[in-house]
Amino acid sequence: MSLDMRPLETGESHSTSPTVRSTWRASRLIVLLGALMVLAAVLSVLLKPDTRPPRHLDPADATLAGSMALAELLRDRGVTVDRVDTAEAAAAKATGAAPGDRLLLVTDASYADPRVLAGIQGDRVIVDNIFTLDELAPGVRPERGSARERSREPGCSLPAARAAGSAFIGGSAFTGPAGSTGCYPAGDGWTLVSYPNAGGTTTVLGSAEFMTNQRLTEDGNAALALNLLGSAKAVTWLVAPETPPVGELPGADGQSMYDLMPASIPWAVLMAVITVLMVAFWRGRRLGPVVTERLPVVVRAAETVEGRGRLYRARRARGRAADALRAGTIDRLTPRLGLGSGSGRHELVAAVAVRTGQDAQEIGAALYGPPPADDAGLVALAGYLDFIERTVSEH
């Protein structure tokens, strides 16, 4: 083995502490990646489309399911549109209004108190709120099943429906009390029922798809909607609240999942986040640039082979040495003979015998026979294997 015996060079010492320049060169890639991530996050927030779900029949919703177009048409005709999401707000709008000046439109009463809504005097239009009919429209009963929403003819004498003509309506069908008028028939009932109440007129609709932005321009949908809602000076438009009241949330006594969570959980999560950041900083600051270093000793391949042979000899591992010689010979002979890697011993022995003209039994004993009994047998085996390889290569 050759050793590098050159004397160590002496000279001026240099500081190994990192400088500002070296620190910047080592961390500029990380800073650049961080800046790109921040920029991507900012752009994703600024360019993110509005993913809020559409609100059906909401006068402030411009999607196909909303009713902003109808609300604007009402305002163009001088009708005030007040959007509310609670029964109490609807009752407050009706306070002090003269009879006939304000109409109540109930598109969703899921979170509203129907008793408060029933106390509001004046005209009211109720859209498919079956579970509030007993309070808001006494005497109106829904028919079994549902009516397919499609274009229907009025088939009644109600002025608002006759003037509008056909409309896209369906959903639920109803029967009304005595003195009521039914329009747009479906089965044994009507998808629009209107009758006078104590302070005005009550109109029940099986659906109000004809009021949406998608359907408003079809058939006589716009005319029917304006005829039903445009008779008053103001419309109180009741919609579902965007955030349900606390009492409607899951959990006992209206408690949400976060209310039921133990007070220690947020602190545990915070401590876990801080721990992860500290470990990342601790491990990350130990990383440095890759250092290349010259090997002090050069070991040649021949010396490695010789050293392994001496180890085999010291341990008298003639069988292990013979296996290594045979395995190397087989690996080199297989491609030279045009055989595949999965060829069996009989195929290899036959091919070597044909190529070299040697006895197949001798070749098989050399390649797959028992281990040599002594060192002389091992040397003879190595020589015969080398002879086979040279003969195959020459032919």
Disulfide bonds with the S-S distance in Angstrom:
Cys156-Cys183 1.84
